[in-house]
Amino acid sequence: MAKEKKSLQKNIESLEKKKRKGKLTDIEIEKENIKISKQQIKIKELEADVEDAQKKLGKVRN
């Protein structure tokens, strides 16, 4: 999960850098925002999976 968070942060920084330089069209900016949103969703899903697994593990141990 740390790998995904690092990748997300890298993509956000890259997008901001490209926006500052004016190298992206409005459509390209939106595509990058969608890509970032998908990464955020994936991270949230992974966090939920980890939480569920921890709950199940806690039930098994008790």
N, C-alpha and C positions, 0 to 999 in steps of 0.2 A: 504494500500500500504506500510505503514511503516513496517508492519509485514513481508511482502514479502522481503523487502530490508534487514531486520534484519536476516531473514532466509538465504538469499543469502550470506550475509557477514559471517555468521556462517559456511556455507558449504565451502566457499572459505578458511577460516581459518583452518577448519578441514582437507581439502585436503592438504594444505601446511604443516600442522603438520605431517600428515601421510607420505607425500613425504620426509620430512626431516628424519623421522625415518626409511624410506626405507621399509615400510610395504605394499606398493602397487606394483602390477605388472604394466607393461606398459598398458595393457588392462584395468585394474581397474582405472588407472589414466585417460585414455581417456573416460571411462564411466562417471567418476565424472565430467570431463570437459564438456561433453554433458549435464549432469544434470544441471550444473551451467549455461550453455548457454541457456537452456530451461527456467530457472528461469529468466535470463536477458531478454529474449524475452517476457515472461509473464509480467514483470514489465514495459517494453516499451509499450506493448499493453494497460496495465492499465493506464499508463500516457497519452496515446493518447485518450483513452476513456474519461478520466477526462477532458482533453483539449477540446474535442468535446462537452461534456456536458456543459462546461463553456461557450463555444461559443453560443450554443443553448440557454442557460439561458440568456446570454447577449442580444440576438436577441429578446427573449420574453419580457424582461424588457423594451426594447426600443420601 
